[in-house]
């Protein structure tokens, strides 16, 4: 029997998750994420454990979803309008192929919030991967203890 192993080292993945979480908390704080002082304080509370390098508490799930919602609303509020831009969809011997698409244009703050959203999504994906590996280890231990 051949087992293919493409397993990421859980220690490295957990360390990456901790670092990403800290970056998210720092960036959200520096951008004063939220539409008002109440939202800013709420975001700070929801991300407090990330600042303390504790990104795996299950109690934070709802808070993370709420922070993502606040982030999405903040990004939408920074949209200045839209413009038509050429989007490349392919390339061959005759050159690039594409189409013109209406693309939203954001303020500088909007661009920074979009970067934060990408960083936050990377954190959430990394966190999910660690929690999936931990769950897999628990399943294996349950099987072996039968």
Order of alpha helices (4+ residues) and beta strands (2+ residues): alpha-alpha-alpha-alpha-beta-beta-alpha
